[in-house]
Amino acid sequence: MNGILPLWKERGMTSHDCVFKLRKILRTKKVGHTGTLDPGVEGVLPICIGQATRIAEYLTDAGKTYEAIISIGRTTTTEDAEGETVEQNHTIKKFSREQLLEVLASLTGVIEQTPPMFSAVKVNGKRLYEYARKGETIERPTRQVTIYALELLDNLERYEGQEITFPVRIACSKGTYIRTLAVQIGEALGYPAHMKELVRTASGTFTQDNCFTLAQVAELMAAEQIATCILPVEYALTDYPYIEITAALEKEIFNGQVLPADALLKRHDKIVFGINGKAVAVYQAHPTKEGLMKPHKMFPMIE
């Protein structure tokens, strides 16, 4: 069993919980997820099975789309609704749609974020949440992420109240913390804030419409129809140009040899070589030898 299962992760489960359950359902050990979703978040979680685990990093690196409810008026230890209150502002807050749109525009593009203490980022060999559970707060490295789009989803003209909530859609790069973005939106408005709800609606080319729940996967497995929800590895490589292998290059590519760089690598970081539409190798520019390319991934066994 080789391929990608577009899973709809339900709330209350960790990404690892999903992998554990799928190993039992599919009766195979080679199962891996493509990017952690917090237990309180539901949404698209592509799962790699068998030889497809080789391309898990491509799916992890792909952009994501989320829909979130931002709550203005309170910050929490976890930056979402699960945490304990850190700061609460009981005043009546007022701002206009125009002000909010200006804030969203200011946080679109390349921005800096500091990972929350309750996160899986490693500092000095330990996960940040390990420090946080002991009540420790340590200095975390700030990093750059890209917010491709930040869209307000309601049609209100004015916002007023002790607690104000509004929905947004975020298209972003890997490594973006929507919880932290919620706090940043609040800071720009001048108030404490947290992320009240979150759904991941897309991961790379996978959307909610592609997805199956664990219960559906179990039913399909029992009915011996599991192939209907397993997508080929090529589905995860559609962002890269595809080149059909010629007879002249067949031996070299199958052996994973270094080759003269294809012109497409001037415009793309990777290219896919295959036979009859099936991926055989992903090549990238050689890191030290100018004018040459080398294989980044090989897929000799995927059917």
PLY file of the C-alpha trace (Angstrom):
ply
format ascii 1.0
element vertex 303
property float x
property float y
property float z
element edge 302
property int vertex1
property int vertex2
end_header
0.00 0.00 0.00
1.71 3.16 -1.25
0.22 6.62 -1.60
-1.33 9.61 0.12
-4.48 9.50 2.21
-6.12 12.93 2.58
-7.43 12.68 6.14
-9.88 15.01 7.85
-8.52 15.22 11.40
-11.26 15.65 13.93
-11.03 17.77 17.07
-9.79 16.12 20.25
-7.06 14.07 18.56
-3.38 14.72 18.04
-1.78 14.14 14.65
0.09 11.20 16.19
-3.22 9.73 17.42
-4.37 9.69 13.79
-1.20 7.90 12.66
-1.54 5.33 15.46
-5.17 4.57 14.55
-4.41 4.40 10.81
-1.61 1.89 11.36
-4.19 -0.39 12.97
-6.90 0.25 10.38
-4.60 -0.15 7.36
-2.54 -2.92 8.97
0.74 -1.30 8.01
3.45 0.36 10.09
4.76 2.75 7.44
2.39 5.66 8.05
3.37 9.30 8.66
1.60 12.64 8.91
2.64 15.83 7.14
2.44 18.56 9.74
1.15 18.72 13.28
-2.37 19.92 13.98
-3.16 20.74 17.62
-5.81 18.57 19.32
-8.29 21.45 19.38
-7.98 22.00 15.62
-9.76 20.05 12.90
-8.91 19.95 9.25
-6.91 18.65 6.32
-4.03 16.36 7.30
-2.45 14.47 4.39
-1.10 11.08 5.49
1.74 9.32 3.67
1.63 5.54 3.44
4.36 3.09 2.44
6.93 4.41 -0.01
5.04 7.73 -0.16
6.57 8.62 3.23
9.59 9.65 1.15
7.76 12.75 -0.02
6.24 13.70 3.37
8.56 16.70 3.60
7.18 18.14 0.34
3.68 18.07 1.79
4.89 19.47 5.12
6.59 22.35 3.28
3.49 23.18 1.23
1.40 26.24 2.01
-1.66 25.93 4.23
-5.06 27.64 4.38
-7.01 28.12 7.60
-10.24 29.67 8.78
-10.05 31.09 12.29
-12.19 32.95 14.80
-10.17 35.72 16.45
-11.26 36.86 19.91
-10.34 40.34 21.13
-10.23 41.03 24.87
-8.17 38.23 26.46
-4.78 36.59 26.09
-4.03 33.04 27.26
-1.01 30.92 28.10
-1.43 28.88 24.91
-2.63 31.79 22.72
-5.83 29.83 22.01
-9.07 29.10 23.89
-7.55 26.09 25.69
-5.15 28.10 27.84
-5.47 29.93 31.12
-6.10 33.67 31.06
-2.96 35.81 31.19
-4.50 39.24 30.61
-8.11 40.35 30.24
-9.44 43.74 29.21
-13.01 44.32 30.40
-13.48 47.69 28.71
-15.87 48.25 25.82
-13.74 48.03 22.70
-14.51 49.88 19.49
-12.96 49.83 16.04
-14.16 50.12 12.46
-13.97 47.67 9.59
-11.49 50.00 7.91
-9.21 49.92 10.97
-9.37 46.13 11.11
-8.64 45.79 7.39
-5.62 48.05 7.80
-4.31 45.79 10.56
-4.84 42.66 8.45
-3.04 44.32 5.53
-0.09 45.22 7.79
0.27 41.55 8.76
0.15 40.28 5.17
3.45 39.38 3.50
6.67 38.40 5.26
6.28 38.86 9.02
8.18 37.82 12.13
6.77 35.47 14.75
8.04 34.13 18.05
6.76 30.57 18.60
4.42 30.22 21.62
5.74 28.44 24.70
3.11 25.73 24.19
4.54 24.50 20.87
6.70 21.66 19.57
9.63 23.88 18.57
12.90 22.61 20.05
15.20 24.90 22.05
18.33 23.45 23.66
17.17 19.94 22.79
13.77 20.19 24.47
10.31 20.98 23.11
9.00 24.35 24.22
5.88 22.73 25.69
8.15 20.72 28.04
9.41 23.97 29.54
5.90 25.44 29.59
4.44 22.48 31.50
7.00 23.13 34.24
5.99 26.78 34.36
9.21 27.91 32.71
9.40 30.65 30.08
12.56 30.80 28.00
13.84 32.95 25.16
12.65 31.65 21.79
14.11 32.32 18.35
12.06 34.71 16.23
11.52 33.51 12.66
10.07 34.81 9.42
6.91 33.37 7.90
4.82 34.47 4.94
1.14 35.38 5.09
0.02 35.16 1.47
-3.53 36.35 2.18
-5.45 37.46 5.27
-9.12 37.90 4.50
-11.93 39.14 6.74
-14.95 36.86 6.31
-17.80 38.91 7.78
-19.48 42.07 6.47
-19.71 44.20 9.62
-18.83 47.88 9.38
-18.22 48.45 13.11
-17.08 46.25 15.98
-18.01 47.06 19.57
-18.20 45.12 22.83
-16.36 43.76 25.84
-15.36 40.72 23.74
-15.24 41.03 19.96
-14.89 38.08 17.63
-14.50 37.98 13.86
-13.69 35.28 11.27
-10.65 35.37 8.99
-9.18 33.17 6.27
-5.39 32.81 6.23
-3.22 31.45 3.43
0.31 31.06 4.78
3.67 29.35 4.57
4.73 26.40 6.68
5.72 27.21 10.24
3.07 29.91 10.70
1.36 29.92 14.10
-2.20 31.13 13.66
-2.47 31.41 17.45
0.41 33.87 17.43
-1.07 35.71 14.46
-4.28 36.20 16.49
-2.23 37.77 19.29
-0.43 39.99 16.76
-3.77 41.18 15.33
-4.88 42.08 18.85
-1.64 43.91 19.60
-2.01 45.97 16.42
-5.54 46.90 17.49
-4.30 47.74 20.99
-5.99 44.88 22.87
-5.19 41.41 24.23
-6.38 38.63 21.92
-6.36 34.89 21.31
-7.44 32.37 18.69
-10.89 31.08 19.61
-11.37 28.44 16.88
-9.34 27.07 13.97
-9.94 24.82 10.96
-7.33 23.91 8.36
-9.21 23.97 5.07
-6.30 23.17 2.73
-2.79 21.74 2.83
-0.95 22.17 -0.44
-3.22 20.79 -3.17
-5.41 18.90 -0.69
-8.74 20.40 0.40
-11.64 19.36 2.61
-13.46 17.99 -0.45
-10.65 15.42 -0.92
-10.69 14.20 2.66
-11.93 11.13 4.51
-12.53 10.72 8.24
-11.03 7.84 10.22
-14.47 6.20 10.36
-14.81 6.40 6.56
-11.33 4.95 6.10
-12.20 2.04 8.39
-15.40 1.38 6.42
-13.56 1.43 3.10
-10.88 -0.90 4.45
-13.51 -3.35 5.70
-15.25 -3.23 2.31
-11.90 -3.79 0.51
-12.31 -0.43 -1.25
-9.43 1.40 0.43
-7.82 2.11 -2.96
-10.59 4.64 -3.63
-9.15 7.03 -1.03
-5.41 6.50 -1.59
-3.94 9.00 -4.05
-0.72 8.36 -6.00
2.52 10.04 -4.93
2.39 12.22 -8.06
-0.50 14.14 -6.49
2.01 15.70 -4.07
4.44 16.65 -6.83
2.13 18.74 -9.02
3.93 21.97 -8.05
7.03 20.78 -9.92
7.54 20.43 -13.69
7.27 16.87 -15.00
9.65 15.45 -17.63
9.13 12.09 -19.32
12.34 10.07 -19.19
13.93 9.44 -22.61
15.75 6.26 -23.53
19.00 8.22 -23.52
18.60 9.20 -19.86
16.79 6.14 -18.51
19.81 4.29 -17.12
21.37 7.39 -15.53
18.16 8.52 -13.82
17.26 5.05 -12.57
20.74 4.84 -11.06
20.41 8.29 -9.48
23.41 9.77 -11.26
24.47 13.43 -11.27
23.52 14.99 -14.62
23.85 18.29 -16.48
21.24 20.66 -15.01
17.96 20.95 -16.90
17.04 24.50 -17.94
13.81 24.24 -15.89
15.88 24.40 -12.71
16.53 28.07 -13.43
12.85 28.76 -12.68
11.95 25.88 -10.32
13.79 24.47 -7.31
12.92 20.88 -8.28
11.80 18.86 -11.32
10.21 15.41 -11.56
11.36 12.71 -13.97
9.03 9.82 -14.67
7.74 7.16 -17.05
4.15 7.23 -18.29
3.27 9.85 -15.72
4.70 7.87 -12.78
7.42 9.61 -10.75
10.83 7.95 -10.74
13.02 10.74 -9.33
12.96 14.32 -8.13
16.05 16.28 -9.17
17.40 19.57 -7.84
20.38 21.78 -8.66
23.61 20.36 -7.27
24.50 22.33 -4.13
28.25 22.51 -4.84
28.71 21.76 -8.55
27.45 24.54 -10.78
25.68 23.44 -13.95
24.82 20.00 -12.58
21.77 18.45 -10.90
21.41 15.56 -8.48
18.48 13.42 -7.26
16.72 14.64 -4.14
14.28 11.70 -3.96
14.01 8.38 -5.79
10.82 6.32 -6.13
11.85 2.99 -7.66
9.26 0.93 -5.79
6.11 3.09 -5.99
3.45 1.59 -8.18
0 1
1 2
2 3
3 4
4 5
5 6
6 7
7 8
8 9
9 10
10 11
11 12
12 13
13 14
14 15
15 16
16 17
17 18
18 19
19 20
20 21
21 22
22 23
23 24
24 25
25 26
26 27
27 28
28 29
29 30
30 31
31 32
32 33
33 34
34 35
35 36
36 37
37 38
38 39
39 40
40 41
41 42
42 43
43 44
44 45
45 46
46 47
47 48
48 49
49 50
50 51
51 52
52 53
53 54
54 55
55 56
56 57
57 58
58 59
59 60
60 61
61 62
62 63
63 64
64 65
65 66
66 67
67 68
68 69
69 70
70 71
71 72
72 73
73 74
74 75
75 76
76 77
77 78
78 79
79 80
80 81
81 82
82 83
83 84
84 85
85 86
86 87
87 88
88 89
89 90
90 91
91 92
92 93
93 94
94 95
95 96
96 97
97 98
98 99
99 100
100 101
101 102
102 103
103 104
104 105
105 106
106 107
107 108
108 109
109 110
110 111
111 112
112 113
113 114
114 115
115 116
116 117
117 118
118 119
119 120
120 121
121 122
122 123
123 124
124 125
125 126
126 127
127 128
128 129
129 130
130 131
131 132
132 133
133 134
134 135
135 136
136 137
137 138
138 139
139 140
140 141
141 142
142 143
143 144
144 145
145 146
146 147
147 148
148 149
149 150
150 151
151 152
152 153
153 154
154 155
155 156
156 157
157 158
158 159
159 160
160 161
161 162
162 163
163 164
164 165
165 166
166 167
167 168
168 169
169 170
170 171
171 172
172 173
173 174
174 175
175 176
176 177
177 178
178 179
179 180
180 181
181 182
182 183
183 184
184 185
185 186
186 187
187 188
188 189
189 190
190 191
191 192
192 193
193 194
194 195
195 196
196 197
197 198
198 199
199 200
200 201
201 202
202 203
203 204
204 205
205 206
206 207
207 208
208 209
209 210
210 211
211 212
212 213
213 214
214 215
215 216
216 217
217 218
218 219
219 220
220 221
221 222
222 223
223 224
224 225
225 226
226 227
227 228
228 229
229 230
230 231
231 232
232 233
233 234
234 235
235 236
236 237
237 238
238 239
239 240
240 241
241 242
242 243
243 244
244 245
245 246
246 247
247 248
248 249
249 250
250 251
251 252
252 253
253 254
254 255
255 256
256 257
257 258
258 259
259 260
260 261
261 262
262 263
263 264
264 265
265 266
266 267
267 268
268 269
269 270
270 271
271 272
272 273
273 274
274 275
275 276
276 277
277 278
278 279
279 280
280 281
281 282
282 283
283 284
284 285
285 286
286 287
287 288
288 289
289 290
290 291
291 292
292 293
293 294
294 295
295 296
296 297
297 298
298 299
299 300
300 301
301 302
